[in-house]
């Protein structure tokens, strides 16, 4: 599991990744344009790229995760 700290103007929050690995890239554009995280989270608002331990891992898509946490089967 990766533990990353995400800092905003008022708070530092821990971000827990569902997989372990190594951070290989950080989105430096967020330093000057942090609103990208909210405005375009699946495009230009990405936080980091990671090399996952243990090879390929199947993660849920955004739609699958939304269905899981909402209790829906779609």
Rosetta silent file (secondary structure, phi, psi, omega in degrees, C-alpha in Angstrom):
SEQUENCE: XXXXXXXXXXXXXXXXXXXXXXXXXXXXXXXXXXXXXXXXXXXXXXXXXXXXXXXXXXXXXXXXXXXXXXXXXX
SCORE:     score description
SCORE:     0.000 S_00000001
   1 L     0.000  134.324  175.497    0.000    0.000    0.000 S_00000001
   2 L   -92.502  137.257  174.166    1.259    3.458   -0.897 S_00000001
   3 E  -117.416  119.006 -178.290    0.733    6.288    1.577 S_00000001
   4 E  -123.207  141.807  175.273    0.885    9.747    0.056 S_00000001
   5 E  -101.108  128.847  179.659    0.220   13.055    1.754 S_00000001
   6 E  -109.878  124.856 -174.616   -1.866   15.560   -0.218 S_00000001
   7 E  -108.454  136.877  172.475   -1.573   19.168    0.941 S_00000001
   8 L  -122.406 -173.036 -179.603   -4.073   21.990    0.469 S_00000001
   9 L   -63.557  -33.060 -172.575   -4.180   25.504    1.860 S_00000001
  10 L  -109.695  -16.875 -171.447   -5.852   24.425    5.092 S_00000001
  11 L  -154.529  154.790  169.956   -5.018   20.769    5.648 S_00000001
  12 E  -112.342  124.455 -177.806   -2.712   17.873    4.855 S_00000001
  13 E  -115.410  146.979  174.731   -4.592   14.652    4.123 S_00000001
  14 E   -85.490  139.305  176.226   -3.354   11.102    3.799 S_00000001
  15 E  -116.971  120.764  179.860   -4.098    9.294    0.557 S_00000001
  16 E  -104.251  124.003  178.519   -4.074    5.502    0.753 S_00000001
  17 L   -89.883  145.773 -179.783   -3.568    3.599   -2.461 S_00000001
  18 L   -75.418   -3.161 -179.648   -5.135    0.139   -2.833 S_00000001
  19 L  -134.390  158.814  175.642   -1.823   -1.223   -4.157 S_00000001
  20 L   -97.526  157.297  178.551    1.829   -1.019   -3.177 S_00000001
  21 E   165.632 -153.036 -175.512    4.566    0.222   -5.429 S_00000001
  22 E  -128.620  133.574  175.361    6.770    3.139   -6.349 S_00000001
  23 E   -72.408  125.170 -178.703    5.784    6.671   -7.368 S_00000001
  24 E  -113.808  -13.730  177.264    7.319    7.261  -10.812 S_00000001
  25 E  -155.457  145.553  177.281    5.699   10.592  -11.791 S_00000001
  26 E  -126.332  139.594 -178.981    3.991   13.492  -10.038 S_00000001
  27 L   -80.380   93.388 -178.778    1.711   16.011  -11.776 S_00000001
  28 L   -68.361  -18.188  178.160    3.645   19.247  -11.228 S_00000001
  29 H   -62.335  -23.562 -178.361    0.937   21.246  -13.069 S_00000001
  30 H   -69.668  -19.591  177.853   -1.171   20.975   -9.911 S_00000001
  31 H   -60.810  -44.217 -178.704    1.219   23.317   -8.093 S_00000001
  32 H   -93.338  -21.603 -177.237    0.007   26.253  -10.190 S_00000001
  33 L  -135.558   66.201 -177.564   -3.462   24.912  -11.062 S_00000001
  34 L   -63.316  -19.533  179.291   -4.769   22.764   -8.163 S_00000001
  35 L   -63.734  -16.134  177.445   -8.327   23.206   -9.436 S_00000001
  36 H   -59.247  -31.328  179.832   -7.520   20.593  -12.101 S_00000001
  37 H   -59.680  -40.944  179.733   -8.075   17.885   -9.474 S_00000001
  38 H   -84.994  -38.198 -174.629  -11.743   18.896   -9.238 S_00000001
  39 H   -77.809  -31.009 -175.105  -12.285   20.140  -12.796 S_00000001
  40 L  -148.259   59.005 -174.017  -10.655   17.262  -14.712 S_00000001
  41 L   -63.904  -24.805 -179.700   -9.823   14.371  -12.331 S_00000001
  42 L   -98.163    4.023  179.065   -9.765   11.744  -15.115 S_00000001
  43 L  -125.392 -107.236 -175.484   -7.696   13.906  -17.477 S_00000001
  44 L   -74.489  -10.171 -176.835   -5.261   16.692  -16.591 S_00000001
  45 L   -92.883   18.869  179.306   -6.020   16.524  -12.849 S_00000001
  46 L   -64.161  151.017 -177.862   -4.180   13.262  -12.156 S_00000001
  47 L   -93.162  -50.146 -176.062   -2.027   13.239   -9.000 S_00000001
  48 E  -156.803  162.990  170.706    0.678   10.660   -9.635 S_00000001
  49 E  -114.617  142.805 -177.667    1.704    7.600  -11.632 S_00000001
  50 E  -130.657  146.027  169.513    2.905    4.495   -9.829 S_00000001
  51 E   -93.908  116.556 -172.862    4.735    1.322  -10.763 S_00000001
  52 E   -81.548  134.576  174.741    2.720   -1.375   -8.999 S_00000001
  53 L   -66.056  140.531  173.974    4.474   -4.137   -7.061 S_00000001
  54 L    85.326   12.798  176.692    3.760   -7.630   -8.341 S_00000001
  55 L    85.621 -155.609 -174.816    2.966   -6.799  -11.954 S_00000001
  56 L   -64.625  138.293  178.700   -0.402   -6.107  -13.505 S_00000001
  57 L  -130.521  133.653  176.034   -3.285   -5.456  -11.135 S_00000001
  58 L   -89.094  115.448  177.421   -6.933   -5.181  -12.125 S_00000001
  59 L  -106.939  161.033  177.645   -8.449   -2.124  -10.488 S_00000001
  60 L   -72.600  145.653  170.749  -12.034   -0.918  -10.691 S_00000001
  61 L   -74.660  169.731  177.676  -12.969    1.710  -13.238 S_00000001
  62 H   -59.869  -41.391  179.865  -14.585    4.910  -11.967 S_00000001
  63 H   -65.831  -41.508  178.777  -18.013    3.589  -13.014 S_00000001
  64 H   -64.939  -40.521  178.897  -17.430    0.233  -11.290 S_00000001
  65 H   -65.643  -43.282  179.129  -16.287    1.955   -8.090 S_00000001
  66 H   -60.358  -43.114  178.445  -19.294    4.294   -8.108 S_00000001
  67 H   -64.124  -40.096 -179.244  -21.612    1.294   -8.517 S_00000001
  68 H   -62.656  -48.262 -175.669  -19.843   -0.547   -5.695 S_00000001
  69 H   -77.672  -18.294  178.391  -20.121    2.264   -3.156 S_00000001
  70 H   -90.479   -9.716 -179.526  -23.700    3.127   -4.153 S_00000001
  71 L    82.397    8.060 -179.241  -24.855   -0.476   -3.783 S_00000001
  72 L   -91.267  156.847  179.627  -25.983   -0.612   -7.415 S_00000001
  73 L   -98.883    5.525 -175.440  -25.151   -3.453   -9.801 S_00000001
  74 L   -85.205    0.000    0.000  -24.701   -1.299  -12.942 S_00000001
